[in-house]
Amino acid sequence: MDLQEKAPLQPTRDHFDWPFFEKGHRALATELDAFIANGGLGEIDNANVDAACRHLVGALGAAGVLRHCVPKAFGGASEEIDSRSLCLIRETLAYTDGLADFAFAMQGLGTGAISLSGSQALKQAILPKVASGEWISAFALSEPDAGSDVAAMACAARRDGEDFVLDGEKTFISNGGIADVYTVFARTGEAPGTRGISAFVVFADTPGLVIAERIETIAPHPLARLRFDTCRIPASQLLGSAGEGFKIAMRTLDIFRPSVAAAAIGFARRALDEAVAHAKSRRMFGATLADLPTAQSTLGEMATAIDAAALLTCRTAWQRDVQKRPTTREAAMAKMTATENAQWVIDQALQLFGGRGVRVGEITERLYREIRALRIYEGATEVQKLIIGRELMKGTRR
């Protein structure tokens, strides 16, 4: 049974009344709820993720939702990308369907570096098409031997006259195989380690870009291993300056990492709502599951874990949007806490459902697979701990 079909039409939205959000954010939440309730996402075929993601990008683009992924000057909804809007949208979409959240998120992450550091020509050529849903974007950073350890990157780009020539591989690239444009990070050698990495725009039809392998995971998304075989691109497709790629990647991740936490919260809220509804209707021992103190205690812990993660996430987005502060530490805290708490919440929901909870096609089963992947994507929990510790050692504790 499709997860979207069973979504309540009126999910709880009390947390959008928190002071982190403004009137415009609440209006956006209302509009998005109405869009979903009226069938705006259409039929989502989770068995065909390529077609489903193309469909979802088109639907989200037509509805204006993707405008929140790019700056206003290039078809966006706000002067700058607004973290609170990203979080609100991702939580809402994740509550409804994991692929819908994925389709939205990758439009922003895939072009975030272009919004930050692209030339005017690149921005004008790419961002409006991403905002409208005409193009699909991808972010190509990870490699077979360089995931969390970006400094180990081996994919290289050498200067050749007015061009750069890329050789190497990228793996676990979201939207790999269906994207129209890729943001690619490669070693250019200006300095050792992360200081010798640059960022480039590579269009999908560029000779030398090969989809070497499609990758299937427990939470089905379009994923691929990319190979660059003497892939020649104009120097005008360099983002920022040579050697700035790592900084650009980290700035991009800082913008979108809180929204990963928000997606996890959306999954967790859906699990809690399903668990409450199930507990109220499930008859056992002459009463309902909801009447048992053990079930009430579990549900209480679940609700508390969700709000604790939500507060960290909202704080991070608010600090970035309103205080204009770097939020590397806060984003890591939010991502770590939200994904770990959501994993626990969903596990408890599945336990409350009993045998039904592990049946393929049940909402709890699908949520379980979705959240397990989020604990790794965009920086595993262990990496988030290192980031927090590193920031503390810098003396950034406030």
Protein Blocks (a to p, Z undefined) as FASTA:
>chain_A
ZZklmpcfbdcfklmmpmkbcfklmmmmmmmmmmmmnopnopadfklmmlmmmmmmmmmm
mnommmmmpcfknopabfbacfklmmmmmmmmmmmomklmmmmmmmmmmmmmmmmmpcfk
lmmmmmmmmmnomaccdddfbcfklcklmmlpmbdcddehjaccdedddehiehihjamb
dcddddehlagcjllcccddddfklghiacfbccddfbdcdddddddehiacdfklpghj
ehilmmmmmmmmmmmmmmmmmmmmmmmmmmmmmmmmmmmmmggehiafklpmklmmmmmm
mmmmmmmmmmmmmmmmmmmmmnopafklmmmmmmmmmmmmmmmmmmmmmmmnmmmlmpgh
iaklmmmmmmmmmmmggpifklmmmmmmmmmmnopaZZ
